[in-house]
Amino acid sequence: MQVTNMHPELKKYIPLAEIIYANFGKNTEVVIHDLRHPESSLVYVIGNVTKREIGAPATNLILETLQKDLERKPEEEIIRNICCYKTVTKDGKILRSSSTFIRDENEEIIGCICINYDITEFLHCSRIIEEFTAFPETEMDQKKKEFFANHVKENLEDIVLSVIQRSTIPVDLMAKEDKIELVRIFEERGVFLVKGAVEYVAEVLNVSRYTVYNYLDEIRHISS
């Protein structure tokens, strides 16, 4: 739908509006504004997402852009596009919108073409998918992570490093209590059931293997 007194330059964009609508379908709305008359600037619309009709006024975003353009200094960049912004209709539809401003030979804004795409259903689907595929990041879930390795040392490295990476303190800055806590978690994860684990943990924690044995004795004494 269009009006007859549309600026001639804007009429060139009607085929573009039609192909955009044809490509993206019923959730799409494409409008053309003739900004010589902001109070009734909407001169073409295809689609019915925002339920506006010919003669509707320019939006607040368009008016703000027009004002900024009027106040723009020569050295400032010309506003040509506003892409991928969120808008919400009065009936609660959530839209992904983009606007491009059309200028004459003097770089004066004469109109704009705006695309509004209703993504409400997509957001609903994404929430369902997210709910179905989400895994809570609890300590128990961390324990359930499974590592697949070809060699014992590789498996040890995966388990030990996964625990260390969760710590907020670098190993070099850890106090004795911090290292004992790590050793406690390693034992809980079955690390010391693997031959050579004590030596590997000692190397990672920058302590002797005898120190690791002492940590284990302390932990087991407390637990008993």
N, CA, C and O of each residue as an XYZ file, in Angstrom:
896
protein
N       0.855     -1.191      0.000
C       0.000      0.000      0.000
C       0.890      1.240      0.000
O       1.877      1.286      0.734
N       0.555      2.253     -0.816
C       1.376      3.443     -0.899
C       0.525      4.665     -1.206
O      -0.628      4.532     -1.615
N       1.082      5.850     -1.013
C       0.396      7.089     -1.363
C       0.972      7.616     -2.676
O       2.070      7.241     -3.087
N       0.211      8.486     -3.316
C       0.615      8.951     -4.644
C       1.629     10.080     -4.589
O       2.388     10.262     -5.541
N       1.663     10.844     -3.502
C       2.565     11.997     -3.442
C       3.903     11.670     -2.784
O       4.533     12.535     -2.177
N       4.327     10.416     -2.910
C       5.622     10.005     -2.370
C       6.750     10.672     -3.161
O       6.650     10.857     -4.374
N       7.808     11.025     -2.460
C       8.977     11.594     -3.116
C       9.449     10.623     -4.215
O       9.572      9.427     -3.951
N       9.709     11.099     -5.417
C      10.090     10.213     -6.533
C      11.288      9.322     -6.219
O      11.345      8.173     -6.659
N      12.222      9.841     -5.475
C      13.416      9.057     -5.140
C      13.067      7.848     -4.278
O      13.724      6.810     -4.354
N      12.016      7.994     -3.450
C      11.633      6.906     -2.539
C      10.919      5.775     -3.263
O      10.958      4.628     -2.817
N      10.271      6.091     -4.373
C       9.545      5.068     -5.116
C      10.477      3.963     -5.623
O      10.052      2.829     -5.841
N      11.728      4.305     -5.802
C      12.712      3.325     -6.279
C      12.900      2.167     -5.294
O      13.351      1.084     -5.666
N      12.543      2.421     -4.026
C      12.780      1.419     -2.991
C      11.605      0.456     -2.794
O      11.696     -0.482     -2.002
N      10.518      0.685     -3.506
C       9.359     -0.193     -3.359
C       9.675     -1.630     -3.788
O       9.329     -2.559     -3.059
N      10.317     -1.851     -4.943
C      10.660     -3.234     -5.297
C      11.541     -3.922     -4.254
O      11.397     -5.119     -4.004
N      12.450     -3.163     -3.650
C      13.302     -3.723     -2.586
C      12.451     -4.144     -1.400
O      12.646     -5.227     -0.848
N      11.507     -3.296     -1.002
C      10.612     -3.625      0.112
C       9.812     -4.879     -0.192
O       9.623     -5.727      0.680
N       9.344     -4.998     -1.419
C       8.529     -6.155     -1.811
C       9.330     -7.447     -1.772
O       8.823     -8.480     -1.335
N      10.593     -7.394     -2.232
C      11.394     -8.617     -2.246
C      11.810     -9.022     -0.840
O      11.916    -10.212     -0.543
N      12.048     -8.037      0.032
C      12.370     -8.358      1.435
C      11.180     -9.063      2.085
O      11.345    -10.075      2.766
N       9.983     -8.522      1.869
C       8.787     -9.140      2.458
C       8.559    -10.536      1.889
O       8.240    -11.466      2.628
N       8.722    -10.681      0.573
C       8.502    -11.982     -0.064
C       9.487    -13.024      0.454
O       9.147    -14.200      0.583
N      10.707    -12.587      0.749
C      11.736    -13.518      1.205
C      11.525    -13.951      2.655
O      11.715    -15.123      2.980
N      11.132    -13.019      3.535
C      11.062    -13.322      4.965
C       9.659    -13.624      5.482
O       9.513    -14.127      6.595
N       8.622    -13.326      4.694
C       7.285    -13.791      5.022
C       6.481    -12.961      5.999
O       6.787    -11.797      6.258
N       5.439    -13.589      6.541
C       4.395    -12.884      7.293
C       4.874    -12.225      8.582
O       4.213    -11.319      9.087
N       5.997    -12.656      9.116
C       6.519    -12.022     10.331
C       7.265    -10.726     10.036
O       7.799    -10.083     10.940
N       7.293    -10.356      8.774
C       8.058     -9.184      8.341
C       7.140     -8.021      7.996
O       6.026     -8.202      7.505
N       7.639     -6.837      8.265
C       6.985     -5.611      7.823
C       8.066     -4.681      7.295
O       9.093     -4.481      7.945
N       7.835     -4.115      6.117
C       8.757     -3.145      5.549
C       7.984     -1.858      5.295
O       6.940     -1.878      4.643
N       8.487     -0.750      5.802
C       7.814      0.535      5.612
C       8.779      1.540      5.017
O       9.991      1.464      5.216
N       8.207      2.493      4.275
C       8.981      3.604      3.736
C       8.387      4.893      4.287
O       7.177      5.110      4.230
N       9.255      5.742      4.820
C       8.840      7.042      5.344
C       9.330      8.152      4.417
O      10.489      8.165      4.003
N       8.435      9.077      4.102
C       8.812     10.307      3.404
C       8.947     11.374      4.480
O       7.948     11.857      5.014
N      10.177     11.737      4.794
C      10.431     12.574      5.967
C      10.361     14.069      5.693
O      10.802     14.883      6.504
N       9.810     14.413      4.562
C       9.483     15.829      4.341
C       8.322     16.235      5.240
O       8.148     17.414      5.551
N       7.527     15.243      5.658
C       6.368     15.505      6.520
C       6.371     14.476      7.659
O       5.617     13.505      7.603
N       7.205     14.670      8.689
C       7.349     13.683      9.765
C       6.043     13.345     10.480
O       5.880     12.236     10.990
N       5.106     14.306     10.518
C       3.847     14.059     11.235
C       2.956     13.037     10.525
O       2.028     12.504     11.134
N       3.224     12.760      9.255
C       2.448     11.761      8.507
C       3.356     11.109      7.471
O       3.021     11.031      6.289
N       4.509     10.644      7.937
C       5.590     10.263      7.026
C       5.439      8.894      6.378
O       6.047      8.640      5.338
N       4.642      8.007      6.967
C       4.562      6.647      6.429
C       3.805      6.663      5.104
O       2.606      6.938      5.065
N       4.519      6.365      4.022
C       3.911      6.447      2.685
C       3.805      5.095      2.000
O       3.164      4.970      0.956
N       4.440      4.069      2.592
C       4.355      2.734      2.000
C       4.533      1.705      3.105
O       5.388      1.862      3.976
N       3.733      0.662      3.067
C       3.886     -0.426      4.036
C       3.489     -1.738      3.384
O       2.494     -1.813      2.663
N       4.280     -2.769      3.644
C       3.922     -4.123      3.251
C       4.162     -5.016      4.464
O       5.252     -5.021      5.036
N       3.144     -5.761      4.845
C       3.181     -6.502      6.101
C       2.373     -5.758      7.150
O       2.020     -4.592      6.975
N       2.083     -6.465      8.261
C       1.188     -5.860      9.248
C       1.658     -6.128     10.672
O       0.847     -6.381     11.563
N       2.961     -6.072     10.882
C       3.519     -6.404     12.192
C       3.176     -5.342     13.229
O       2.790     -5.674     14.350
N       3.312     -4.071     12.869
C       3.043     -2.996     13.831
C       1.640     -2.410     13.684
O       1.253     -1.507     14.425
N       0.884     -2.937     12.716
C      -0.500     -2.518     12.502
C      -0.638     -1.018     12.199
O      -1.657     -0.408     12.522
N       0.381     -0.439     11.587
C       0.292      0.965     11.183
C      -0.268      1.077      9.769
O      -0.215      0.136      8.978
N      -0.798      2.247      9.484
C      -1.369      2.500      8.171
C      -0.707      3.702      7.525
O       0.029      4.446      8.173
N      -0.979      3.886      6.236
C      -0.468      5.045      5.514
C      -0.891      6.323      6.239
O      -2.042      6.471      6.647
N       0.062      7.237      6.387
C      -0.215      8.488      7.078
C       0.198      8.477      8.529
O       0.059      9.486      9.221
N       0.715      7.328      9.014
C       1.197      7.258     10.402
C       2.444      8.131     10.543
O       3.175      8.318      9.571
N       2.696      8.664     11.734
C       3.839      9.565     11.929
C       5.161      8.808     12.022
O       5.196      7.587     12.173
N       6.232      9.566     11.928
C       7.569      9.003     12.136
C       7.720      8.572     13.590
O       7.141      9.178     14.492
N       8.493      7.533     13.803
C       8.716      7.054     15.171
C       9.660      7.986     15.919
O      10.303      8.851     15.325
N       9.730      7.794     17.224
C      10.635      8.604     18.038
C      12.090      8.421     17.622
O      12.872      9.371     17.657
N      12.458      7.193     17.225
C      13.837      6.942     16.801
C      14.159      7.735     15.532
O      15.244      8.302     15.405
N      13.224      7.768     14.613
C      13.434      8.535     13.378
C      13.544     10.019     13.682
O      14.411     10.705     13.141
N      12.657     10.521     14.557
C      12.694     11.939     14.911
C      14.018     12.310     15.584
O      14.588     13.365     15.305
N      14.497     11.442     16.465
C      15.775     11.696     17.134
C      16.919     11.732     16.126
O      17.834     12.548     16.234
N      16.850     10.831     15.142
C      17.897     10.794     14.120
C      17.848     12.047     13.255
O      18.890     12.599     12.901
N      16.653     12.493     12.915
C      16.511     13.732     12.142
C      17.102     14.917     12.901
O      17.788     15.761     12.324
N      16.824     14.965     14.208
C      17.337     16.069     15.020
C      18.867     16.027     15.099
O      19.536     17.053     14.974
N      19.408     14.817     15.309
C      20.863     14.670     15.370
C      21.500     15.094     14.054
O      22.572     15.699     14.034
N      20.820     14.764     12.947
C      21.365     15.119     11.639
C      21.369     16.635     11.442
O      22.290     17.189     10.841
N      20.324     17.300     11.956
C      20.261     18.756     11.855
C      21.380     19.421     12.663
O      21.905     20.466     12.281
N      21.731     18.787     13.790
C      22.746     19.352     14.685
C      24.156     18.863     14.367
O      25.129     19.284     14.994
N      24.251     17.976     13.391
C      25.544     17.372     13.069
C      26.526     18.409     12.540
O      26.199     19.238     11.691
N      27.744     18.332     13.077
C      28.812     19.213     12.603
C      29.446     18.615     11.350
O      29.396     17.400     11.158
N      30.035     19.437     10.504
C      30.598     18.956      9.231
C      31.586     17.806      9.391
O      31.651     16.921      8.538
N      32.355     17.815     10.478
C      33.372     16.780     10.658
C      32.801     15.471     11.221
O      33.491     14.452     11.245
N      31.548     15.501     11.670
C      30.942     14.306     12.259
C      30.413     13.371     11.175
O      30.017     13.797     10.090
N      30.420     12.083     11.509
C      30.002     11.069     10.534
C      28.502     11.151     10.251
O      27.698     11.395     11.151
N      28.151     10.948      9.006
C      26.746     10.960      8.593
C      26.068      9.665      9.050
O      26.619      8.576      8.884
N      24.888      9.788      9.618
C      24.118      8.611     10.043
C      23.423      8.024      8.814
O      22.625      8.694      8.158
N      23.737      6.779      8.517
C      23.110      6.141      7.355
C      22.224      4.956      7.750
O      21.152      4.758      7.179
N      22.672      4.189      8.709
C      21.924      2.990      9.094
C      21.852      2.864     10.614
O      22.773      3.254     11.331
N      20.741      2.312     11.084
C      20.614      1.871     12.478
C      20.181      0.411     12.386
O      19.063      0.103     11.971
N      21.075     -0.470     12.777
C      20.859     -1.888     12.489
C      20.543     -2.718     13.731
O      21.108     -2.509     14.804
N      19.640     -3.648     13.555
C      19.416     -4.755     14.489
C      19.127     -4.287     15.913
O      19.763     -4.750     16.859
N      18.182     -3.383     16.065
C      17.803     -2.938     17.397
C      16.463     -3.576     17.795
O      15.665     -3.982     16.950
N      16.257     -3.646     19.095
C      15.049     -4.284     19.630
C      13.940     -3.259     19.809
O      14.169     -2.177     20.350
N      12.744     -3.598     19.356
C      11.574     -2.775     19.618
C      10.445     -3.673     20.106
O      10.433     -4.873     19.832
N       9.508     -3.091     20.822
C       8.374     -3.838     21.362
C       7.091     -3.107     20.982
O       6.969     -1.903     21.207
N       6.138     -3.831     20.408
C       4.874     -3.222     20.001
C       3.946     -3.079     21.202
O       4.212     -3.631     22.270
N       2.868     -2.345     21.022
C       1.906     -2.145     22.103
C       1.255     -3.449     22.547
O       0.864     -3.589     23.706
N       1.139     -4.408     21.623
C       0.539     -5.688     21.998
C       1.586     -6.717     22.435
O       1.283     -7.906     22.535
N       2.813     -6.264     22.693
C       3.825     -7.123     23.300
C       4.719     -7.890     22.352
O       5.544     -8.681     22.808
N       4.591     -7.692     21.058
C       5.477     -8.377     20.122
C       6.898     -7.812     20.245
O       7.091     -6.606     20.402
N       7.872     -8.699     20.170
C       9.270     -8.278     20.228
C       9.835     -8.320     18.813
O       9.790     -9.349     18.139
N      10.367     -7.182     18.380
C      10.821     -7.058     17.000
C      12.328     -6.837     16.921
O      12.934     -6.204     17.786
N      12.900     -7.371     15.874
C      14.282     -7.059     15.494
C      14.170     -6.104     14.309
O      13.655     -6.474     13.253
N      14.647     -4.896     14.484
C      14.396     -3.849     13.500
C      15.691     -3.245     12.973
O      16.721     -3.238     13.647
N      15.605     -2.740     11.752
C      16.716     -2.014     11.139
C      16.149     -0.898     10.279
O      15.097     -1.048      9.657
N      16.857      0.220     10.251
C      16.424      1.367      9.448
C      17.612      1.911      8.670
O      18.722      1.999      9.195
N      17.370      2.273      7.417
C      18.402      2.939      6.627
C      17.842      4.246      6.105
O      16.714      4.292      5.613
N      18.618      5.296      6.208
C      18.147      6.633      5.858
C      18.560      6.984      4.431
O      19.706      6.792      4.024
N      17.602      7.496      3.701
C      17.800      7.814      2.293
C      18.053      9.313      2.168
O      17.304     10.121      2.716
N      19.097      9.677      1.457
C      19.499     11.077      1.341
C      19.488     11.524     -0.121
O      19.635     10.719     -1.040
N      19.311     12.817     -0.302
C      19.331     13.363     -1.657
C      20.758     13.705     -2.067
O      21.707     13.347     -1.369
N      20.919     14.397     -3.200
C      22.252     14.707     -3.700
C      23.028     15.659     -2.790
O      24.246     15.787     -2.911
N      22.318     16.322     -1.882
C      22.956     17.225     -0.922
C      23.183     16.572      0.437
O      23.538     17.241      1.407
N      22.975     15.263      0.494
C      23.120     14.488      1.723
C      22.109     14.885      2.791
O      22.355     14.701      3.983
N      20.982     15.423      2.370
C      19.887     15.726      3.286
C      18.968     14.504      3.358
O      18.672     13.879      2.339
N      18.522     14.171      4.568
C      17.619     13.025      4.720
C      16.258     13.362      4.110
O      15.634     14.365      4.455
N      15.816     12.499      3.196
C      14.484     12.692      2.605
C      13.519     11.589      3.009
O      12.302     11.745      2.904
N      14.069     10.475      3.473
C      13.198      9.372      3.856
C      13.989      8.253      4.493
O      15.199      8.363      4.692
N      13.298      7.182      4.809
C      13.989      5.997      5.323
C      13.152      4.764      5.026
O      11.932      4.834      4.872
N      13.832      3.647      4.950
C      13.164      2.361      4.794
C      13.471      1.546      6.039
O      14.628      1.427      6.443
N      12.437      0.989      6.641
C      12.576      0.285      7.920
C      12.052     -1.145      7.790
O      11.009     -1.392      7.184
N      12.793     -2.064      8.367
C      12.394     -3.468      8.398
C      12.107     -3.851      9.842
O      12.942     -3.655     10.725
N      10.931     -4.393     10.069
C      10.556     -4.876     11.401
C      10.239     -6.364     11.297
O       9.341     -6.768     10.559
N      10.981     -7.165     12.038
C      10.771     -8.618     11.987
C      10.346     -9.110     13.361
O      11.052     -8.908     14.349
N       9.197     -9.751     13.418
C       8.646    -10.250     14.676
C       9.369    -11.536     15.080
O       9.216    -12.571     14.432
N      10.159    -11.461     16.156
C      10.923    -12.630     16.612
C      10.319    -13.252     17.873
O      10.963    -14.073     18.526
N       9.094    -12.870     18.217
C       8.472    -13.352     19.453
C       8.433    -14.870     19.510
O       8.783    -15.462     20.531
N       8.009    -15.508     18.424
C       7.909    -16.972     18.404
C       9.287    -17.624     18.497
O       9.445    -18.669     19.129
N      10.281    -17.004     17.864
C      11.644    -17.543     17.934
C      12.173    -17.496     19.374
O      12.819    -18.435     19.840
N      11.886    -16.389     20.067
C      12.339    -16.269     21.451
C      11.680    -17.315     22.332
O      12.314    -17.874     23.227
N      10.399    -17.579     22.074
C       9.690    -18.605     22.834
C      10.329    -19.968     22.593
O      10.550    -20.734     23.532
N      10.626    -20.265     21.325
C      11.257    -21.544     20.996
C      12.646    -21.646     21.609
O      13.036    -22.709     22.092
N      13.399    -20.541     21.592
C      14.760    -20.574     22.137
C      14.739    -20.848     23.633
O      15.621    -21.531     24.154
N      13.725    -20.313     24.333
C      13.624    -20.565     25.775
C      13.343    -22.043     26.044
O      13.886    -22.630     26.980
N      12.484    -22.637     25.205
C      12.176    -24.058     25.362
C      13.431    -24.893     25.113
O      13.731    -25.816     25.871
N      14.167    -24.560     24.035
C      15.393    -25.293     23.705
C      16.430    -25.121     24.807
O      17.086    -26.084     25.205
N      16.578    -23.889     25.301
C      17.551    -23.625     26.364
C      17.213    -24.405     27.631
O      18.092    -24.962     28.289
N      15.924    -24.433     27.959
C      15.497    -25.155     29.156
C      15.762    -26.650     29.020
O      16.129    -27.318     29.987
N      15.568    -27.166     27.802
C      15.722    -28.595     27.570
C      17.187    -29.007     27.520
O      17.531    -30.120     27.919
N      18.056    -28.118     27.031
C      19.459    -28.485     26.821
C      20.401    -27.962     27.897
O      21.589    -28.283     27.877
N      19.902    -27.165     28.833
C      20.772    -26.574     29.849
C      21.202    -27.606     30.884
O      20.428    -28.493     31.247
N      22.421    -27.486     31.351
C      22.947    -28.314     32.426
C      23.371    -27.403     33.567
O      24.194    -26.512     33.355
N      22.842    -27.594     34.765
C      23.226    -26.731     35.888
C      24.688    -26.932     36.259
O      25.157    -28.064     36.378
N      25.405    -25.828     36.442
C      26.828    -25.889     36.768
C      27.014    -25.967     38.281
O      27.522    -25.033     38.901
N      26.602    -27.079     38.862
C      26.801    -27.293     40.295
C      28.072    -28.105     40.505
O      28.658    -28.616     39.551
N      28.486    -28.217     41.740
C      29.684    -29.008     42.044
C      29.484    -30.453     41.640
O      30.411    -31.112     41.169
N      28.268    -30.944     41.828
C      27.986    -32.327     41.457
C      28.139    -32.528     39.963
O      28.656    -33.554     39.521
N      27.693    -31.554     39.183
C      27.816    -31.658     37.729
C      29.283    -31.631     37.311
O      29.677    -32.320     36.370
N      30.095    -30.830     38.017
C      31.509    -30.807     37.711
C      32.126    -32.183     37.950
O      33.000    -32.619     37.201
N      31.668    -32.854     38.988
C      32.203    -34.176     39.301
C      31.805    -35.202     38.255
O      32.520    -36.182     38.043
N      30.670    -34.987     37.600
C      30.168    -35.952     36.641
C      30.811    -35.828     35.268
O      30.557    -36.653     34.391
N      31.648    -34.799     35.068
C      32.305    -34.654     33.783
C      33.236    -35.830     33.561
O      33.975    -36.234     34.459
N      33.190    -36.371     32.360
C      33.980    -37.558     32.057
C      35.067    -37.206     31.057
O      34.804    -36.538     30.057
N      36.288    -37.656     31.325
C      37.418    -37.397     30.455
C      37.816    -38.680     29.746
O      37.873    -39.744     30.361
N      38.088    -38.581     28.469
C      38.474    -39.737     27.677
C      39.933    -39.567     27.250
O      40.283    -38.605     26.567
N      40.767    -40.506     27.659
C      42.201    -40.375     27.396
C      42.757    -41.676     26.846
O      42.178    -42.749     27.014
N      43.911    -41.544     26.178
C      44.607    -42.716     25.658
C      45.679    -43.215     26.609
O      46.096    -44.371     26.538
N      46.130    -42.326     27.513
C      47.193    -42.686     28.443
C      46.815    -42.240     29.852
O      46.062    -41.283     30.036
N      47.356    -42.955     30.847
C      47.039    -42.663     32.239
C      47.424    -41.236     32.606
O      46.656    -40.527     33.257
N      48.624    -40.815     32.185
C      49.077    -39.474     32.542
C      48.150    -38.413     31.964
O      47.880    -37.398     32.605
N      47.674    -38.650     30.774
C      46.740    -37.709     30.142
C      45.466    -37.585     30.958
O      44.926    -36.492     31.131
N      44.989    -38.731     31.462
C      43.781    -38.727     32.284
C      44.019    -37.981     33.594
O      43.171    -37.209     34.042
N      45.176    -38.218     34.199
C      45.533    -37.511     35.430
C      45.566    -36.008     35.192
O      45.032    -35.235     35.986
N      46.191    -35.601     34.103
C      46.303    -34.176     33.781
C      44.928    -33.539     33.637
O      44.692    -32.440     34.139
N      44.023    -34.230     32.951
C      42.676    -33.697     32.756
C      41.971    -33.471     34.086
O      41.385    -32.414     34.317
N      42.032    -34.473     34.958
C      41.334    -34.375     36.243
C      41.950    -33.289     37.118
O      41.244    -32.441     37.662
N      43.276    -33.326     37.247
C      43.969    -32.380     38.131
C      43.805    -30.949     37.641
O      43.509    -30.056     38.435
N      43.992    -30.717     36.346
C      43.900    -29.358     35.812
C      42.476    -28.819     35.872
O      42.271    -27.621     36.070
N      41.486    -29.704     35.700
C      40.093    -29.243     35.780
C      39.765    -28.731     37.171
O      38.983    -27.791     37.319
N      40.356    -29.342     38.193
C      40.151    -28.900     39.577
C      40.886    -27.586     39.828
O      40.328    -26.662     40.419
N      42.130    -27.507     39.382
C      42.940    -26.303     39.603
C      42.340    -25.094     38.894
O      42.364    -23.984     39.426
N      41.803    -25.306     37.697
C      41.240    -24.196     36.927
C      40.020    -23.579     37.599
O      39.676    -22.430     37.321
N      39.371    -24.321     38.470
C      38.210    -23.800     39.187
C      38.608    -22.941     40.378
O      37.778    -22.236     40.953
N      39.868    -23.004     40.740
C      40.347    -22.215     41.876
C      40.574    -20.775     41.453
O      40.987    -20.513     40.323
N      40.310    -19.849     42.349
C      40.518    -18.428     42.063
C      41.925    -17.971     42.425
O      42.292    -16.820     42.190
N      42.717    -18.885     43.000
C      44.078    -18.539     43.434
C      45.087    -19.324     42.597
O      44.991    -20.549     42.523
N      46.048    -18.656     41.968
C      47.096    -19.370     41.238
C      47.882    -20.277     42.184
O      48.039    -19.963     43.363
N      48.365    -21.386     41.673
C      49.089    -22.350     42.508
C      50.270    -21.691     43.212
O      50.525    -21.967     44.384
N      50.984    -20.831     42.513
C      52.168    -20.191     43.096
C      51.836    -19.318     44.302
O      52.704    -19.050     45.133
N      50.573    -18.872     44.402
C      50.174    -17.992     45.505
C      49.369    -18.728     46.575
O      48.905    -18.117     47.538
N      49.207    -20.024     46.407
C      48.393    -20.790     47.356
C      49.113    -20.999     48.682
O      50.314    -21.268     48.721
N      48.356    -20.869     49.763
C      48.868    -21.219     51.090
C      48.734    -22.732     51.273
O      48.137    -23.425     50.450
N      49.300    -23.219     52.365
C      49.253    -24.651     52.648
C      47.811    -25.147     52.678
O      47.511    -26.215     52.145
N      46.918    -24.379     53.298
C      45.520    -24.804     53.423
C      44.857    -24.955     52.057
O      44.039    -25.851     51.847
N      45.222    -24.063     51.128
C      44.663    -24.137     49.779
C      45.098    -25.423     49.081
O      44.300    -26.083     48.415
N      46.357    -25.765     49.241
C      46.880    -26.966     48.589
C      46.302    -28.237     49.215
O      46.036    -29.218     48.521
N      46.114    -28.202     50.527
C      45.484    -29.349     51.197
C      44.063    -29.554     50.666
O      43.625    -30.687     50.469
N      43.350    -28.449     50.437
C      41.994    -28.544     49.910
C      41.998    -29.163     48.513
O      41.127    -29.968     48.181
N      42.977    -28.784     47.703
C      43.087    -29.383     46.368
C      43.365    -30.878     46.467
O      42.757    -31.674     45.753
N      44.272    -31.254     47.342
C      44.600    -32.673     47.522
C      43.367    -33.435     47.994
O      43.140    -34.572     47.580
N      42.574    -32.812     48.855
C      41.335    -33.459     49.333
C      40.397    -33.735     48.160
O      39.799    -34.807     48.070
N      40.277    -32.756     47.265
C      39.408    -32.938     46.097
C      39.985    -34.005     45.164
O      39.247    -34.815     44.604
N      41.319    -33.998     45.003
C      41.946    -35.019     44.155
C      41.648    -36.424     44.683
O      41.331    -37.337     43.920
N      41.759    -36.574     45.999
C      41.494    -37.896     46.565
C      40.027    -38.268     46.373
O      39.701    -39.414     46.066
N      39.154    -37.291     46.558
C      37.722    -37.520     46.378
C      37.414    -37.983     44.958
O      36.498    -38.776     44.738
N      38.191    -37.479     43.993
C      37.983    -37.841     42.586
C      38.705    -39.134     42.192
O      38.645    -39.551     41.035
N      39.378    -39.758     43.139
C      40.055    -41.031     42.848
C      41.405    -40.890     42.193
O      41.930    -41.865     41.656
N      41.990    -39.692     42.221
C      43.269    -39.450     41.557
C      44.368    -40.364     42.092
O      45.184    -40.878     41.327
N      44.384    -40.564     43.422
C      45.499    -41.287     44.026
C      45.351    -42.801     43.914
O      46.164    -43.553     44.452
N      44.312    -43.240     43.217
C      44.200    -44.662     42.903
C      45.103    -45.030     41.732
O      45.369    -46.205     41.477
N      45.566    -44.009     41.029
C      46.395    -44.209     39.837
C      47.868    -44.154     40.218
O      48.303    -43.238     40.916
N      48.630    -45.137     39.758
C      50.061    -45.191     40.036
C      50.750    -43.962     39.454
O      50.530    -43.602     38.298
N      51.585    -43.327     40.267
C      52.327    -42.154     39.823
C      51.604    -40.845     40.081
O      52.130    -39.776     39.769
N      50.389    -40.912     40.654
C      49.597    -39.703     40.864
C      50.238    -38.780     41.895
O      50.218    -37.559     41.738
N      50.812    -39.369     42.960
C      51.417    -38.546     44.013
C      52.550    -37.694     43.447
O      52.658    -36.503     43.742
N      53.380    -38.316     42.638
C      54.488    -37.584     42.031
C      53.983    -36.472     41.109
O      54.530    -35.369     41.100
N      52.940    -36.769     40.337
C      52.414    -35.769     39.406
C      51.793    -34.591     40.152
O      52.018    -33.434     39.798
N      51.008    -34.896     41.191
C      50.378    -33.836     41.981
C      51.440    -32.985     42.670
O      51.314    -31.762     42.736
N      52.487    -33.632     43.183
C      53.580    -32.899     43.832
C      54.216    -31.918     42.856
O      54.527    -30.782     43.213
N      54.403    -32.369     41.622
C      55.008    -31.504     40.601
C      54.104    -30.308     40.293
O      54.584    -29.181     40.173
N      52.808    -30.552     40.166
C      51.857    -29.487     39.827
C      51.756    -28.465     40.957
O      51.656    -27.265     40.705
N      51.782    -28.945     42.211
C      51.634    -28.053     43.365
C      52.963    -27.457     43.845
O      52.991    -26.681     44.801
N      54.052    -27.822     43.183
C      55.383    -27.308     43.552
C      55.772    -27.681     44.985
O      56.312    -26.867     45.735
N      55.482    -28.932     45.340
C      55.878    -29.446     46.652
C      56.525    -30.815     46.436
O      56.506    -31.346     45.326
N      57.094    -31.380     47.496
C      57.681    -32.719     47.388
C      56.587    -33.771     47.513
O      55.496    -33.487     48.007
N      56.886    -34.993     47.060
C      55.884    -36.052     47.179
C      55.645    -36.397     48.649
O      54.566    -36.859     49.018
N      56.669    -36.167     49.489
C      56.476    -36.421     50.920
C      55.473    -35.427     51.502
O      54.704    -35.767     52.401
N      55.484    -34.203     50.985
C      54.509    -33.206     51.432
C      53.097    -33.629     51.041
O      52.158    -33.462     51.818
N      52.950    -34.173     49.841
C      51.629    -34.655     49.414
C      51.150    -35.771     50.335
O      49.981    -35.810     50.720
N      52.080    -36.698     50.694
C      51.712    -37.774     51.625
C      51.289    -37.185     52.974
O      50.340    -37.670     53.590
N      51.984    -36.148     53.433
C      51.621    -35.511     54.695
C      50.228    -34.873     54.610
O      49.433    -34.958     55.545
N      49.952    -34.232     53.462
C      48.618    -33.647     53.262
C      47.548    -34.734     53.337
O      46.505    -34.555     53.965
N      47.824    -35.860     52.688
C      46.862    -36.970     52.689
C      46.653    -37.504     54.100
O      45.529    -37.825     54.486
N      47.732    -37.599     54.867
C      47.605    -38.066     56.255
C      46.720    -37.115     57.064
O      45.867    -37.554     57.836
N      46.931    -35.804     56.879
C      46.113    -34.817     57.596
C      44.645    -34.954     57.225
O      43.769    -34.929     58.090
N      44.386    -35.099     55.935
C      42.999    -35.199     55.443
C      42.325    -36.444     55.989
O      41.188    -36.394     56.457
N      43.037    -37.560     55.928
C      42.453    -38.821     56.385
C      42.279    -38.842     57.899
O      41.349    -39.463     58.414
N      43.175    -38.161     58.611
C      43.053    -38.074     60.069
C      41.800    -37.277     60.446
O      41.068    -37.642     61.367
N      41.568    -36.172     59.707
C      40.388    -35.348     59.978
C      39.107    -36.112     59.653
O      38.097    -35.975     60.343
N      39.166    -36.920     58.590
C      37.967    -37.639     58.138
C      37.641    -38.833     59.020
O      36.495    -39.278     59.077
N      38.650    -39.347     59.705
C      38.431    -40.569     60.506
C      37.782    -40.259     61.855
O      37.532    -41.171     62.643
